[in-house]
């Protein structure tokens, strides 16, 4: 398959690893922002192939993982209402709330449906005017345009029984929060290619300049990630702090103007609570005031539903690059994919799930990209 197979080619992987080993001069700590990148790193064993001087730490770029606990509880509450059809992507069903999850809500009789696009949820609202249809709109900048289009569809069809439970996050504010922490040790970022496909990478330019940290936009295949690391190491060797784009086959500096225009019509920036991390100023999206009748939290008055994190879960520290999954005493024991304490053990992009599935320490199998 074009743009996949060639980026997994073992010979090319070995060549890039050799190049990386030739140019690295000192220890360096790099954060890959996206959970999809983390999953590829672990799946293909890149952490074992790259020079030992490079430490990879894992960022908060998994939307399932950072959706706040209280929002999961609100989703469960909505799903159990008899008049509601609650729609979600499948990876949200097992994310634990404070008491339950959507999978258990479905088992208790809630009408919880897995959909493959937000448009399906809007079409369900059209087909079932007697029901309130709610779509769990999660994600970073990547998924916001599609969620906006579903709402446009509802507006065009005059649907009054459709709403969004919004959990949208923005990547640049999270990067700034990490870099401004007194515990920060990140010297370079691999930025998520799919986010930049929508937003471009101009927002990263002032971050690189302000914090003196190189940022490289990469794809998700082994060759993408290795080339991104090579570009980062070269910048550090030369004392440069720039934003570079490895993912040129998909990302343009200015991004996708059509997608951003759709987002801007319906959403506005707002403070947002990140699960395990806390509230970050202007780090999320919410529906604009003129569309609040489609905001499930407003429509169903859910502000009274609050929740506290399990004190045994250190996922917030893991997603900020301060800890690794193996630092958690419950990893693979009390916390496992069948009985997760935190969301990173559930999601396919979750760092704890990736470690559990692919790390040799946990007995997982690694598909080496260099073989």
TORKOL-4160 file (C-alpha; in steps of 0.2 Angstrom, whole numbers, padded with zeros to 4 digits, m for minus):
371
<pt num="1" X="0000" Y="0000" Z="0000"/>
<pt num="2" X="0007" Y="0017" Z="m0005"/>
<pt num="3" X="0013" Y="0028" Z="0009"/>
<pt num="4" X="0013" Y="0013" Z="0022"/>
<pt num="5" X="0023" Y="m0002" Z="0016"/>
<pt num="6" X="0038" Y="0009" Z="0011"/>
<pt num="7" X="0038" Y="0017" Z="0028"/>
<pt num="8" X="0040" Y="0001" Z="0036"/>
<pt num="9" X="0053" Y="m0006" Z="0025"/>
<pt num="10" X="0066" Y="m0015" Z="0037"/>
<pt num="11" X="0081" Y="m0010" Z="0026"/>
<pt num="12" X="0076" Y="0008" Z="0026"/>
<pt num="13" X="0073" Y="0007" Z="0045"/>
<pt num="14" X="0090" Y="0000" Z="0048"/>
<pt num="15" X="0098" Y="0014" Z="0037"/>
<pt num="16" X="0089" Y="0027" Z="0047"/>
<pt num="17" X="0094" Y="0019" Z="0064"/>
<pt num="18" X="0112" Y="0019" Z="0058"/>
<pt num="19" X="0111" Y="0037" Z="0053"/>
<pt num="20" X="0104" Y="0042" Z="0070"/>
<pt num="21" X="0118" Y="0033" Z="0079"/>
<pt num="22" X="0131" Y="0042" Z="0069"/>
<pt num="23" X="0124" Y="0059" Z="0073"/>
<pt num="24" X="0119" Y="0058" Z="0091"/>
<pt num="25" X="0132" Y="0067" Z="0102"/>
<pt num="26" X="0124" Y="0067" Z="0120"/>
<pt num="27" X="0109" Y="0061" Z="0130"/>
<pt num="28" X="0093" Y="0069" Z="0125"/>
<pt num="29" X="0075" Y="0068" Z="0130"/>
<pt num="30" X="0061" Y="0068" Z="0117"/>
<pt num="31" X="0042" Y="0068" Z="0119"/>
<pt num="32" X="0031" Y="0061" Z="0106"/>
<pt num="33" X="0015" Y="0070" Z="0108"/>
<pt num="34" X="0003" Y="0058" Z="0100"/>
<pt num="35" X="m0003" Y="0041" Z="0107"/>
<pt num="36" X="m0003" Y="0034" Z="0089"/>
<pt num="37" X="0016" Y="0038" Z="0089"/>
<pt num="38" X="0018" Y="0030" Z="0105"/>
<pt num="39" X="0009" Y="0014" Z="0099"/>
<pt num="40" X="0020" Y="0013" Z="0084"/>
<pt num="41" X="0036" Y="0015" Z="0094"/>
<pt num="42" X="0031" Y="0001" Z="0105"/>
<pt num="43" X="0024" Y="m0010" Z="0092"/>
<pt num="44" X="0039" Y="m0009" Z="0081"/>
<pt num="45" X="0052" Y="m0009" Z="0095"/>
<pt num="46" X="0059" Y="0007" Z="0090"/>
<pt num="47" X="0064" Y="0011" Z="0108"/>
<pt num="48" X="0076" Y="m0004" Z="0107"/>
<pt num="49" X="0083" Y="0001" Z="0090"/>
<pt num="50" X="0087" Y="0019" Z="0093"/>
<pt num="51" X="0103" Y="0025" Z="0102"/>
<pt num="52" X="0103" Y="0023" Z="0121"/>
<pt num="53" X="0107" Y="0042" Z="0122"/>
<pt num="54" X="0089" Y="0046" Z="0116"/>
<pt num="55" X="0075" Y="0044" Z="0129"/>
<pt num="56" X="0058" Y="0044" Z="0123"/>
<pt num="57" X="0044" Y="0050" Z="0134"/>
<pt num="58" X="0026" Y="0050" Z="0131"/>
<pt num="59" X="0014" Y="0065" Z="0129"/>
<pt num="60" X="m0004" Y="0068" Z="0133"/>
<pt num="61" X="m0010" Y="0066" Z="0114"/>
<pt num="62" X="m0023" Y="0052" Z="0117"/>
<pt num="63" X="m0040" Y="0060" Z="0117"/>
<pt num="64" X="m0048" Y="0045" Z="0125"/>
<pt num="65" X="m0035" Y="0046" Z="0139"/>
<pt num="66" X="m0037" Y="0065" Z="0143"/>
<pt num="67" X="m0056" Y="0065" Z="0143"/>
<pt num="68" X="m0060" Y="0070" Z="0161"/>
<pt num="69" X="m0067" Y="0058" Z="0173"/>
<pt num="70" X="m0083" Y="0068" Z="0177"/>
<pt num="71" X="m0087" Y="0069" Z="0158"/>
<pt num="72" X="m0087" Y="0050" Z="0158"/>
<pt num="73" X="m0099" Y="0050" Z="0173"/>
<pt num="74" X="m0110" Y="0062" Z="0163"/>
<pt num="75" X="m0109" Y="0051" Z="0148"/>
<pt num="76" X="m0115" Y="0036" Z="0158"/>
<pt num="77" X="m0129" Y="0046" Z="0166"/>
<pt num="78" X="m0135" Y="0052" Z="0149"/>
<pt num="79" X="m0134" Y="0034" Z="0142"/>
<pt num="80" X="m0145" Y="0027" Z="0156"/>
<pt num="81" X="m0159" Y="0040" Z="0152"/>
<pt num="82" X="m0174" Y="0031" Z="0144"/>
<pt num="83" X="m0177" Y="0044" Z="0131"/>
<pt num="84" X="m0159" Y="0044" Z="0125"/>
<pt num="85" X="m0149" Y="0035" Z="0111"/>
<pt num="86" X="m0131" Y="0038" Z="0116"/>
<pt num="87" X="m0118" Y="0037" Z="0102"/>
<pt num="88" X="m0099" Y="0035" Z="0104"/>
<pt num="89" X="m0084" Y="0028" Z="0095"/>
<pt num="90" X="m0080" Y="0011" Z="0102"/>
<pt num="91" X="m0064" Y="0015" Z="0111"/>
<pt num="92" X="m0074" Y="0026" Z="0124"/>
<pt num="93" X="m0085" Y="0011" Z="0130"/>
<pt num="94" X="m0073" Y="0004" Z="0142"/>
<pt num="95" X="m0065" Y="0020" Z="0149"/>
<pt num="96" X="m0068" Y="0020" Z="0167"/>
<pt num="97" X="m0078" Y="0033" Z="0176"/>
<pt num="98" X="m0079" Y="0035" Z="0195"/>
<pt num="99" X="m0091" Y="0021" Z="0197"/>
<pt num="100" X="m0095" Y="0013" Z="0179"/>
<pt num="101" X="m0092" Y="0015" Z="0161"/>
<pt num="102" X="m0103" Y="0015" Z="0145"/>
<pt num="103" X="m0101" Y="m0003" Z="0142"/>
<pt num="104" X="m0109" Y="m0007" Z="0159"/>
<pt num="105" X="m0122" Y="0007" Z="0155"/>
<pt num="106" X="m0127" Y="m0003" Z="0139"/>
<pt num="107" X="m0127" Y="m0019" Z="0149"/>
<pt num="108" X="m0140" Y="m0011" Z="0161"/>
<pt num="109" X="m0151" Y="m0007" Z="0147"/>
<pt num="110" X="m0145" Y="0010" Z="0141"/>
<pt num="111" X="m0147" Y="0012" Z="0122"/>
<pt num="112" X="m0128" Y="0014" Z="0119"/>
<pt num="113" X="m0123" Y="0013" Z="0100"/>
<pt num="114" X="m0106" Y="0012" Z="0093"/>
<pt num="115" X="m0104" Y="0023" Z="0077"/>
<pt num="116" X="m0090" Y="0025" Z="0065"/>
<pt num="117" X="m0094" Y="0044" Z="0061"/>
<pt num="118" X="m0103" Y="0058" Z="0070"/>
<pt num="119" X="m0114" Y="0059" Z="0054"/>
<pt num="120" X="m0121" Y="0042" Z="0058"/>
<pt num="121" X="m0127" Y="0049" Z="0075"/>
<pt num="122" X="m0135" Y="0064" Z="0066"/>
<pt num="123" X="m0144" Y="0052" Z="0054"/>
<pt num="124" X="m0150" Y="0042" Z="0069"/>
<pt num="125" X="m0158" Y="0058" Z="0076"/>
<pt num="126" X="m0167" Y="0060" Z="0060"/>
<pt num="127" X="m0173" Y="0042" Z="0059"/>
<pt num="128" X="m0179" Y="0043" Z="0078"/>
<pt num="129" X="m0187" Y="0060" Z="0081"/>
<pt num="130" X="m0195" Y="0052" Z="0097"/>
<pt num="131" X="m0178" Y="0050" Z="0105"/>
<pt num="132" X="m0164" Y="0062" Z="0110"/>
<pt num="133" X="m0148" Y="0057" Z="0101"/>
<pt num="134" X="m0132" Y="0062" Z="0109"/>
<pt num="135" X="m0115" Y="0060" Z="0101"/>
<pt num="136" X="m0099" Y="0059" Z="0112"/>
<pt num="137" X="m0088" Y="0072" Z="0103"/>
<pt num="138" X="m0071" Y="0068" Z="0108"/>
<pt num="139" X="m0054" Y="0072" Z="0101"/>
<pt num="140" X="m0041" Y="0085" Z="0097"/>
<pt num="141" X="m0041" Y="0097" Z="0082"/>
<pt num="142" X="m0041" Y="0082" Z="0071"/>
<pt num="143" X="m0059" Y="0076" Z="0074"/>
<pt num="144" X="m0067" Y="0093" Z="0077"/>
<pt num="145" X="m0071" Y="0097" Z="0059"/>
<pt num="146" X="m0081" Y="0081" Z="0057"/>
<pt num="147" X="m0091" Y="0084" Z="0073"/>
<pt num="148" X="m0095" Y="0101" Z="0066"/>
<pt num="149" X="m0101" Y="0094" Z="0050"/>
<pt num="150" X="m0113" Y="0083" Z="0059"/>
<pt num="151" X="m0120" Y="0098" Z="0068"/>
<pt num="152" X="m0121" Y="0107" Z="0052"/>
<pt num="153" X="m0131" Y="0092" Z="0045"/>
<pt num="154" X="m0143" Y="0093" Z="0060"/>
<pt num="155" X="m0145" Y="0112" Z="0058"/>
<pt num="156" X="m0149" Y="0109" Z="0039"/>
<pt num="157" X="m0162" Y="0096" Z="0043"/>
<pt num="158" X="m0170" Y="0106" Z="0057"/>
<pt num="159" X="m0166" Y="0092" Z="0070"/>
<pt num="160" X="m0170" Y="0097" Z="0088"/>
<pt num="161" X="m0166" Y="0080" Z="0096"/>
<pt num="162" X="m0148" Y="0080" Z="0092"/>
<pt num="163" X="m0134" Y="0086" Z="0103"/>
<pt num="164" X="m0115" Y="0084" Z="0107"/>
<pt num="165" X="m0106" Y="0080" Z="0123"/>
<pt num="166" X="m0091" Y="0089" Z="0119"/>
<pt num="167" X="m0073" Y="0084" Z="0124"/>
<pt num="168" X="m0061" Y="0093" Z="0112"/>
<pt num="169" X="m0043" Y="0097" Z="0116"/>
<pt num="170" X="m0030" Y="0108" Z="0108"/>
<pt num="171" X="m0012" Y="0102" Z="0108"/>
<pt num="172" X="m0001" Y="0118" Z="0108"/>
<pt num="173" X="m0008" Y="0123" Z="0126"/>
<pt num="174" X="m0003" Y="0106" Z="0133"/>
<pt num="175" X="0014" Y="0108" Z="0125"/>
<pt num="176" X="0016" Y="0125" Z="0134"/>
<pt num="177" X="0010" Y="0118" Z="0150"/>
<pt num="178" X="0023" Y="0104" Z="0150"/>
<pt num="179" X="0037" Y="0116" Z="0145"/>
<pt num="180" X="0033" Y="0129" Z="0158"/>
<pt num="181" X="0033" Y="0116" Z="0172"/>
<pt num="182" X="0048" Y="0117" Z="0184"/>
<pt num="183" X="0049" Y="0098" Z="0182"/>
<pt num="184" X="0051" Y="0099" Z="0163"/>
<pt num="185" X="0065" Y="0090" Z="0155"/>
<pt num="186" X="0059" Y="0089" Z="0137"/>
<pt num="187" X="0072" Y="0095" Z="0124"/>
<pt num="188" X="0062" Y="0091" Z="0108"/>
<pt num="189" X="0045" Y="0086" Z="0102"/>
<pt num="190" X="0038" Y="0075" Z="0089"/>
<pt num="191" X="0022" Y="0083" Z="0084"/>
<pt num="192" X="0007" Y="0074" Z="0079"/>
<pt num="193" X="0005" Y="0073" Z="0060"/>
<pt num="194" X="m0014" Y="0071" Z="0059"/>
<pt num="195" X="m0017" Y="0086" Z="0070"/>
<pt num="196" X="m0006" Y="0097" Z="0059"/>
<pt num="197" X="m0015" Y="0090" Z="0044"/>
<pt num="198" X="m0029" Y="0100" Z="0050"/>
<pt num="199" X="m0021" Y="0115" Z="0059"/>
<pt num="200" X="m0004" Y="0116" Z="0050"/>
<pt num="201" X="0010" Y="0120" Z="0061"/>
<pt num="202" X="0011" Y="0139" Z="0062"/>
<pt num="203" X="0005" Y="0138" Z="0080"/>
<pt num="204" X="0021" Y="0129" Z="0085"/>
<pt num="205" X="0033" Y="0142" Z="0079"/>
<pt num="206" X="0031" Y="0154" Z="0094"/>
<pt num="207" X="0032" Y="0139" Z="0106"/>
<pt num="208" X="0049" Y="0133" Z="0098"/>
<pt num="209" X="0056" Y="0151" Z="0099"/>
<pt num="210" X="0049" Y="0155" Z="0117"/>
<pt num="211" X="0055" Y="0139" Z="0125"/>
<pt num="212" X="0070" Y="0136" Z="0114"/>
<pt num="213" X="0065" Y="0118" Z="0109"/>
<pt num="214" X="0064" Y="0110" Z="0092"/>
<pt num="215" X="0048" Y="0103" Z="0086"/>
<pt num="216" X="0047" Y="0091" Z="0071"/>
<pt num="217" X="0030" Y="0086" Z="0064"/>
<pt num="218" X="0030" Y="0067" Z="0059"/>
<pt num="219" X="0019" Y="0053" Z="0053"/>
<pt num="220" X="0016" Y="0037" Z="0062"/>
<pt num="221" X="0026" Y="0024" Z="0053"/>
<pt num="222" X="0044" Y="0018" Z="0059"/>
<pt num="223" X="0053" Y="0027" Z="0045"/>
<pt num="224" X="0043" Y="0043" Z="0049"/>
<pt num="225" X="0047" Y="0043" Z="0067"/>
<pt num="226" X="0066" Y="0039" Z="0064"/>
<pt num="227" X="0067" Y="0053" Z="0052"/>
<pt num="228" X="0059" Y="0065" Z="0064"/>
<pt num="229" X="0072" Y="0060" Z="0077"/>
<pt num="230" X="0086" Y="0063" Z="0065"/>
<pt num="231" X="0079" Y="0080" Z="0061"/>
<pt num="232" X="0077" Y="0084" Z="0080"/>
<pt num="233" X="0095" Y="0078" Z="0084"/>
<pt num="234" X="0102" Y="0088" Z="0070"/>
<pt num="235" X="0094" Y="0104" Z="0077"/>
<pt num="236" X="0100" Y="0101" Z="0094"/>
<pt num="237" X="0118" Y="0098" Z="0087"/>
<pt num="238" X="0117" Y="0114" Z="0078"/>
<pt num="239" X="0109" Y="0124" Z="0092"/>
<pt num="240" X="0093" Y="0127" Z="0081"/>
<pt num="241" X="0075" Y="0128" Z="0088"/>
<pt num="242" X="0064" Y="0127" Z="0074"/>
<pt num="243" X="0048" Y="0119" Z="0068"/>
<pt num="244" X="0051" Y="0106" Z="0054"/>
<pt num="245" X="0040" Y="0095" Z="0044"/>
<pt num="246" X="0044" Y="0077" Z="0041"/>
<pt num="247" X="0026" Y="0073" Z="0036"/>
<pt num="248" X="0027" Y="0082" Z="0020"/>
<pt num="249" X="0015" Y="0070" Z="0011"/>
<pt num="250" X="0001" Y="0075" Z="0022"/>
<pt num="251" X="0005" Y="0092" Z="0031"/>
<pt num="252" X="0006" Y="0109" Z="0024"/>
<pt num="253" X="0012" Y="0124" Z="0035"/>
<pt num="254" X="m0005" Y="0133" Z="0034"/>
<pt num="255" X="m0015" Y="0117" Z="0037"/>
<pt num="256" X="m0033" Y="0114" Z="0029"/>
<pt num="257" X="m0042" Y="0131" Z="0028"/>
<pt num="258" X="m0059" Y="0123" Z="0024"/>
<pt num="259" X="m0058" Y="0112" Z="0040"/>
<pt num="260" X="m0053" Y="0126" Z="0051"/>
<pt num="261" X="m0066" Y="0137" Z="0044"/>
<pt num="262" X="m0079" Y="0124" Z="0049"/>
<pt num="263" X="m0072" Y="0122" Z="0066"/>
<pt num="264" X="m0072" Y="0141" Z="0069"/>
<pt num="265" X="m0090" Y="0143" Z="0064"/>
<pt num="266" X="m0096" Y="0132" Z="0078"/>
<pt num="267" X="m0083" Y="0131" Z="0091"/>
<pt num="268" X="m0073" Y="0143" Z="0102"/>
<pt num="269" X="m0058" Y="0141" Z="0113"/>
<pt num="270" X="m0061" Y="0138" Z="0131"/>
<pt num="271" X="m0053" Y="0131" Z="0147"/>
<pt num="272" X="m0053" Y="0113" Z="0148"/>
<pt num="273" X="m0050" Y="0099" Z="0161"/>
<pt num="274" X="m0038" Y="0086" Z="0156"/>
<pt num="275" X="m0040" Y="0069" Z="0165"/>
<pt num="276" X="m0025" Y="0067" Z="0177"/>
<pt num="277" X="m0018" Y="0084" Z="0173"/>
<pt num="278" X="m0031" Y="0097" Z="0178"/>
<pt num="279" X="m0037" Y="0112" Z="0170"/>
<pt num="280" X="m0027" Y="0121" Z="0157"/>
<pt num="281" X="m0032" Y="0138" Z="0151"/>
<pt num="282" X="m0039" Y="0140" Z="0133"/>
<pt num="283" X="m0034" Y="0122" Z="0129"/>
<pt num="284" X="m0051" Y="0115" Z="0123"/>
<pt num="285" X="m0065" Y="0119" Z="0112"/>
<pt num="286" X="m0084" Y="0122" Z="0116"/>
<pt num="287" X="m0099" Y="0126" Z="0106"/>
<pt num="288" X="m0102" Y="0144" Z="0103"/>
<pt num="289" X="m0116" Y="0152" Z="0113"/>
<pt num="290" X="m0128" Y="0153" Z="0098"/>
<pt num="291" X="m0127" Y="0134" Z="0097"/>
<pt num="292" X="m0129" Y="0129" Z="0116"/>
<pt num="293" X="m0146" Y="0121" Z="0112"/>
<pt num="294" X="m0135" Y="0107" Z="0104"/>
<pt num="295" X="m0123" Y="0106" Z="0120"/>
<pt num="296" X="m0128" Y="0090" Z="0129"/>
<pt num="297" X="m0121" Y="0097" Z="0146"/>
<pt num="298" X="m0132" Y="0112" Z="0144"/>
<pt num="299" X="m0147" Y="0103" Z="0138"/>
<pt num="300" X="m0147" Y="0091" Z="0152"/>
<pt num="301" X="m0140" Y="0102" Z="0166"/>
<pt num="302" X="m0126" Y="0090" Z="0170"/>
<pt num="303" X="m0114" Y="0102" Z="0180"/>
<pt num="304" X="m0119" Y="0094" Z="0196"/>
<pt num="305" X="m0110" Y="0078" Z="0191"/>
<pt num="306" X="m0093" Y="0079" Z="0198"/>
<pt num="307" X="m0079" Y="0066" Z="0201"/>
<pt num="308" X="m0063" Y="0063" Z="0209"/>
<pt num="309" X="m0048" Y="0054" Z="0201"/>
<pt num="310" X="m0042" Y="0037" Z="0209"/>
<pt num="311" X="m0027" Y="0042" Z="0219"/>
<pt num="312" X="m0019" Y="0026" Z="0214"/>
<pt num="313" X="m0018" Y="0031" Z="0195"/>
<pt num="314" X="m0003" Y="0040" Z="0190"/>
<pt num="315" X="m0008" Y="0042" Z="0172"/>
<pt num="316" X="m0007" Y="0061" Z="0173"/>
<pt num="317" X="0011" Y="0060" Z="0178"/>
<pt num="318" X="0014" Y="0048" Z="0164"/>
<pt num="319" X="0006" Y="0059" Z="0151"/>
<pt num="320" X="0016" Y="0074" Z="0156"/>
<pt num="321" X="0032" Y="0064" Z="0154"/>
<pt num="322" X="0037" Y="0063" Z="0172"/>
<pt num="323" X="0034" Y="0044" Z="0174"/>
<pt num="324" X="0033" Y="0029" Z="0164"/>
<pt num="325" X="0020" Y="0015" Z="0165"/>
<pt num="326" X="0032" Y="0004" Z="0174"/>
<pt num="327" X="0034" Y="0016" Z="0188"/>
<pt num="328" X="0016" Y="0013" Z="0193"/>
<pt num="329" X="0015" Y="m0001" Z="0206"/>
<pt num="330" X="m0002" Y="m0006" Z="0199"/>
<pt num="331" X="0003" Y="m0008" Z="0181"/>
<pt num="332" X="m0001" Y="m0025" Z="0174"/>
<pt num="333" X="m0008" Y="m0030" Z="0191"/>
<pt num="334" X="m0023" Y="m0021" Z="0198"/>
<pt num="335" X="m0023" Y="m0011" Z="0182"/>
<pt num="336" X="m0024" Y="m0021" Z="0166"/>
<pt num="337" X="m0035" Y="m0020" Z="0150"/>
<pt num="338" X="m0049" Y="m0030" Z="0158"/>
<pt num="339" X="m0049" Y="m0020" Z="0174"/>
<pt num="340" X="m0042" Y="m0003" Z="0170"/>
<pt num="341" X="m0039" Y="0010" Z="0184"/>
<pt num="342" X="m0036" Y="0024" Z="0171"/>
<pt num="343" X="m0040" Y="0028" Z="0153"/>
<pt num="344" X="m0022" Y="0025" Z="0146"/>
<pt num="345" X="m0024" Y="0006" Z="0149"/>
<pt num="346" X="m0040" Y="0006" Z="0139"/>
<pt num="347" X="m0037" Y="0016" Z="0123"/>
<pt num="348" X="m0028" Y="0009" Z="0108"/>
<pt num="349" X="m0018" Y="0025" Z="0109"/>
<pt num="350" X="m0015" Y="0024" Z="0127"/>
<pt num="351" X="0003" Y="0023" Z="0133"/>
<pt num="352" X="m0001" Y="0010" Z="0147"/>
<pt num="353" X="m0010" Y="m0001" Z="0134"/>
<pt num="354" X="0004" Y="0000" Z="0122"/>
<pt num="355" X="0017" Y="m0005" Z="0136"/>
<pt num="356" X="0006" Y="m0019" Z="0141"/>
<pt num="357" X="0004" Y="m0026" Z="0124"/>
<pt num="358" X="0021" Y="m0023" Z="0117"/>
<pt num="359" X="0034" Y="m0021" Z="0130"/>
<pt num="360" X="0045" Y="m0036" Z="0134"/>
<pt num="361" X="0044" Y="m0032" Z="0153"/>
<pt num="362" X="0026" Y="m0036" Z="0153"/>
<pt num="363" X="0028" Y="m0051" Z="0142"/>
<pt num="364" X="0020" Y="m0042" Z="0127"/>
<pt num="365" X="0026" Y="m0046" Z="0109"/>
<pt num="366" X="0035" Y="m0033" Z="0099"/>
<pt num="367" X="0035" Y="m0033" Z="0080"/>
<pt num="368" X="0052" Y="m0026" Z="0076"/>
<pt num="369" X="0053" Y="m0014" Z="0062"/>
<pt num="370" X="0071" Y="m0018" Z="0059"/>
<pt num="371" X="0069" Y="m0036" Z="0055"/>
